[in-house]
Amino acid sequence: MSDIIQLLPDAIANQIAAGEVVQRPSSALKEMMENSVDAGATEVQVMIKEAGKMLIQVIDNGKGMSLTDARMSFERHATSKIRKSEDLFAIKTFGFRGEALASIAAVAQVEMKTKQSEEELGTLLFVEGSEVKKQEPVVCPDGTSIAVKNLFYNVPARRNFLKSNPVEMKHIVEEFQRVALSYPEIKFSLMQNDMELFRLNPGKLSQRIVGIFGKNYQGKLVACQEDTPHVKIKGYVGKPENAKKSRGEQYFFVNNRYIKSNYLHHAVSNAYEGLIASDQHPFYVLFLEIDPSHIDINVHPTKTEIKFDDERTIYSVVRSGVKQALGAHNVVPTLDFSMDVNFSENWKNDEQKSDDVKRENNYKTFTSPLYKQKDSTEWERLFEGHSSSSDPIKTEALRQGKEEVGTELLTFSSKANEEVEKKESLLSSEEAGKGATFQVEMTYIVAQMSSGVLLLDQQASHERILYERFLKQLNNAGGASQQCLFPQSISLSPADFALVMDLQEELSDLGFVVEEFGQHTVLVKGVPADVSINNEKALFEGLLEQFNHFKSELSLENKENLARSLAKKSSIKKGAKLNAQEMETLVGQLFACQNPNYGLSGNKTFEKLDLNRIRSFFEK
């Protein structure tokens, strides 16, 4: 029988490795940016076209590579970081496994220009599908420029699995932000289709956070620092009032490497216990510095998951560090321990001080205008016999009584008021008997039917009504707009700004009139006509937050996501008081919906209690 096991060709082996390392354009960008940082660059430029499908280019001013190193960098398992197995447990750099460029070159067309400062000429390499097509000297500046073109051109199945451009661009921005946050001392810039998204100058971590997420974060950061023999923590956490429902602004870095850890995220959330709602997530950028021998970063192909040898200790330090930071900046309510708990007891033991207090209290009683309150007991006699208030003698007495009491006011009950209250209560009961709607705890609506009673959740019902209305407007491009009396300018993060630019057509269909207004700023000039709002800025910012939340939690198209998000933000909330007309309109609109039975969260919008069920409560 012939042998059937054989070695894979290098090109196929590289494509298999690419399946693990290069999952989408953002994966390639991450590897290239990390190589630039490892090369000692002080400036890194990133250029993207068609969300990375056409071009991903990274230019740095690092130390560059020699001709031999440039050629070797495209070989499998080629690395400058590892010499022996012990080096795997003392890693403080990024690209240590050496698979990145080989994997990228297996599924793309890669052009590299690199030059060392001491050399007169640099090196140009063009690699296509793991095959070197061109290698020649070239004039270029110091450092390295790598351009990845037509990603997955030779693997059509992988290219078909890529998402839409806005989704892929979102992942690219996330990877860019992670590397940029790791090294605030390096200058970074990001261009998308010739439009500048980021220009981040070197500076402090707080300045880098504001540069990435926008000026709105300037007063929302709380410094966090904790030093222990096992681990050191530094960074910033957000104030509780700025927590969001959507995740995505939570960053952990271990030895300047971004990691994902639900365990440590729980530690931070635990520190916010009682300060934010259970469905909200706080903002944080935390750096953990730990001996590399206590962690294993080689447990995942993308190196975003690591193992700690003592997770519980790390958990406790992170939790206490965040809690202490919130307390130190008066973000959480604290007890005043400076007061002497024996204060009252000490005064009791000192008779002289006790007498002084008594004399002081007596003096206050004597000088107080309320000392004349004893005269107010004679007020009852003024109304004995139900005599008319037009009596001049008693009117004068009433006037004098007011002068004696001073600022104290007394309110007397009136039979006329009682009759009005009784009349209103009788009227409401009569209306209820005729089938009028009414509220319970300003949360539920009760309406009488011919066969029983109908109970509605006012918020869930209104969300369903608005969702179907907005979705219809988006599909038919029929949303009416009401112009803002004072247009609102809103400063956004670069990621949210790019999102708004991508959603301009859908926002217009809903009734929003949004224009670009400077760098990362938009001007809201109109909002949907059928949305009752008091603050256009709060509505628009809340819509974007809800949109991002649904994007991370659910797989929805942009139109459906927008309809859901706007319905959530503009619906009637629990605790809102409604009049009879509003309640009846709500009931009518709900049963005109295509799917009136369930709200956006899958919960019921109404429940029927027929007469037989009501009788069962009282009859055996």
Secondary structure, DSSP 8 states (H G I E B T S, - for coil): ---------HHHHHHHHHHHH-SSHHHHHHHHHHHHHHTT-SEEEEEEEGGGTSEEEEEE-S----HHHHHHTTSTT--SS-SSGGGGGS--SS--S--HHHHHHHSSEEEEEEE-TT-SSEEEEEEETTEEEEEEEE---SEEEEEEESTTTT-HHHHHT---HHHHHHHHHHHHHHHHHH-TTSEEEEEETTEEEEEE-S--HHHHHHHHH-GGGTTSEEEEEEE-SS-EEEEEEE-GGG-BSS---EEEEETTEEE--HHHHHHHHHHTTTTS-TT-B--EEEEEE--GGGEE-TTSTTS---EES-HHHHHHHHHHHHHHHHHHTT-S----TTS-TTHHHHHHH-HHHHHHHHHHHHHHHHH-GGGGGGGGGGHHHHTGGG--TT-HHHHHHHHHHHHHHTT-------HHHHHHHHHHHHHHHHHHHTT--EEETTTEEEEEETTEEEEEEHHHHHHHHHHHHHHHHHHHT---EEEEEEEEEEE--HHHHHHHHHTHHHHHHHT-EEEE-STTEEEEEEEETT---S-HHHHHHHHHHHHHHHHHHS---HHHHHHHHHHHHHS--TT----HHHHHHHHHHHTTSSSTTB-TTS-BSEEEEEHHHHHHHH--
